[in-house]
């Protein structure tokens, strides 16, 4: 068989799979019509996909005349991925399938430590979750770990992790206990990937959690530098002279004005803060107005840098509404020095555990790209 013929056959196989991936169910005739293939070609490739357990028969399609056609769909659980988000006092593990459906989400209260014992305990918790959900290790294509820190370009090493003290941690610290590949990701990149998977939009992703992280997606890809120092726009300064001291050692970084740490008082939660805000408690309203002023400054600075949509993501998004959106838009308009023909501010939708979800997605994307 010529290499050209083999290439065509592989293309048909791949095209049929990805067409099914884009739909809930299709018949053989639907596939043939959509791709311009003969029914025998469709039948042959469907059988190959069924043999590989990538595709399954899934009932019958409704028909007004004649026999109802057999429906085919992908098996979304033939390949799974694990995502983990690491924080100071806990870690959350997510298991997702080929459609990015969340099959499991579990938080374990393990204080972070940059040592072998921590990696072993967390790895055992991860394996236990797989067993508890009745899943097979053969289904797992890989694990991604989202961490607050700068990551090497190959995803194997934490180059700089001042918040958690994770500098120097390596994926091999985990993979020695796990039977599948492990990759590190910058936590802000994970949030951007999670948001993009739900709503594909190039832009700047401003992830607002306890700390702030930023990431840029261009042409569907997270912008990465060879040094790993991408996604650090949170350290652009609003007041470098006498602003609050940032954990990086400088003063007045966006982090010190727009993170949840800067918004909330000790022992205050986001839920209690927004409850007080809705009750129009004067001190809380005033604090939030000041916060929105600084947030608008930060957003406009980033917008002046790259004229793309800016998506506010992370934990804060659970509490953002149209009133807050309008308040931010008003502030941005006041700060604008150029005519703005379209709205560039958007609110993300993932909210909870977007780091864990986003850390799991790249392994799924790699698997799909290979089919």
Buried (B, 14 or more C-beta within 10 A) or exposed (E): EEEEEEEEBEEBBBBBBEBBBEBEBBBBEBBBEBBEBEEEBBBBBBEBBBEEEBBBEBEEBEEEEEEEBBBBBBBBBBBBBBBBBBBEEEBBBBBBBBEBEBBBBBEBEBEBBBEEEBBBBBBEBBBEBBEEEEBEEEBBBBBBBBBBBBBBEEBBBBBBBEBBBBBEBBBEBBBEBBEBBBBBBBBBBBBBBBBBBEEEBBBBBBBBBBBBBBBBBEEEEBBBEEEBEBBBBBBBBBBEEEBEEBBBEBBBBBBBBBBBEBBBEEEEEBEEBBEBBEEEEEEBBEBBEEBBBBBBBBBBBBBEEBEBBBBBBBBBBBBBEEEBBEBBBEBBEEBEEEEEEEEBBBBBBBBEBBBBBBBBBBBBBBBBEEB
